[in-house]
Amino acid sequence: MLTRRSSRRIDALQEVADGVFFSRGRGSNWVLLRDGRELTLIDAGYPADAAQVAGDVRSLAGGIAGLRAVLLTHGHIDHVGALPGLLRHRAVPVHAHPAEIPHLHGEVHDQAGPLDVLRNLTLPHMPSWLAMVLRSGGTTPVHLTGATALPTTGMLDLPGAPEPVLVAGHTRGHAAYLLREPGVLVTGDALVTGHPLSRLHGPQMLPEFFAHDPQQALEQLEVLTTLPAELILPGHGPAWRGSPRAAVEIVRQRS
């Protein structure tokens, strides 16, 4: 497991590889990739994380003008919620895998609803997790009608040169992002390392009720196993030092 480089709070912005910054919000994480004074933002937390996301952008690029693009692993509220507040005064391109665009536009709904939560009320820490979701604006609908589709292969011409990798199942168009040069894999919710509703630590799947297709989500982890990375930055939980193959093997043993 990655250790902190300083005595800053665990949710403070950390440079975990050259030009790669990892930030932990109220209930989920985001990543910033810096090239000079330009940034790529991957995911954006809950609505209540908007000030923290904006502060991260400001500290690395001086302001929103340095943000070249936003990439999304998927369209759940805890990964897109801060964007309306962040982008209120400046239009910045928002991109996702083509299969995720209908979700971002509000045409489909690949997200756990109230009935799913009711069926899982016995999970550990569910009341405190629900309270956090409510405080963080997790019931606020966010439709990103201007989001556009990414190319499905190859490095993107953006700071950090991220490469999208489809890992469907959590949502129909969930993507991971490979940062080939520093050897980093941003997994979003395809693979996480912790969650308030889980007693596990380290690589794991989120509780099944969060996934559009839990079986597909588990099977699709195979696409990660050959990726050249030694550091995993998940959508939930701390950064994890190790290869995607090792992480997937741990997940399979636990599933």
Secondary structure as GFF3:
##gff-version 3
##sequence-region A 1 255
A	DSSP	beta_strand	14	17	.	.	.	ID=ss1
A	DSSP	beta_strand	20	24	.	.	.	ID=ss2
A	DSSP	beta_strand	29	35	.	.	.	ID=ss3
A	DSSP	beta_strand	38	42	.	.	.	ID=ss4
A	DSSP	three_ten_helix	47	49	.	.	.	ID=ss5
A	DSSP	alpha_helix	50	61	.	.	.	ID=ss6
A	DSSP	three_ten_helix	64	66	.	.	.	ID=ss7
A	DSSP	beta_strand	67	71	.	.	.	ID=ss8
A	DSSP	alpha_helix	77	80	.	.	.	ID=ss9
A	DSSP	alpha_helix	83	86	.	.	.	ID=ss10
A	DSSP	beta_strand	94	96	.	.	.	ID=ss11
A	DSSP	three_ten_helix	98	100	.	.	.	ID=ss12
A	DSSP	alpha_helix	101	104	.	.	.	ID=ss13
A	DSSP	alpha_helix	114	119	.	.	.	ID=ss14
A	DSSP	alpha_helix	126	135	.	.	.	ID=ss15
A	DSSP	beta_strand	148	149	.	.	.	ID=ss16
A	DSSP	beta_strand	163	166	.	.	.	ID=ss17
A	DSSP	beta_strand	175	179	.	.	.	ID=ss18
A	DSSP	beta_strand	184	188	.	.	.	ID=ss19
A	DSSP	three_ten_helix	208	210	.	.	.	ID=ss20
A	DSSP	alpha_helix	214	219	.	.	.	ID=ss21
A	DSSP	three_ten_helix	220	224	.	.	.	ID=ss22
A	DSSP	beta_strand	231	234	.	.	.	ID=ss23
A	DSSP	beta_strand	240	241	.	.	.	ID=ss24
A	DSSP	alpha_helix	244	254	.	.	.	ID=ss25
###
